[in-house]
Amino acid sequence: MAKTTPMEFINQVKTETRKVTWPTWKETWMTGLMVVIMTTILALFFLGVDSFFNAVVNALLKLAQ
């Protein structure tokens, strides 16, 4: 494998960076909003699951007394 010099590497990075299709501001904003919404939904789901299992474990512990 051929070795590249640091300057060649920097030039290759610049060339590849020009090929990148950057998202628009609207796409970035919408993606961020979707992340917040999905994170909130998952947090509420896991809160419900955790509360359910907490209730089951507490009920079982009360039976054991």
Number of C-alpha atoms within 10 A of each C-alpha: 3 4 7 10 9 9 9 11 12 12 12 12 11 11 11 10 11 9 8 8 7 10 10 9 9 9 11 12 12 12 13 12 12 12 12 12 12 12 12 12 12 12 12 12 12 12 11 12 12 12 12 12 11 12 12 12 12 12 11 11 10 9 8 7 5
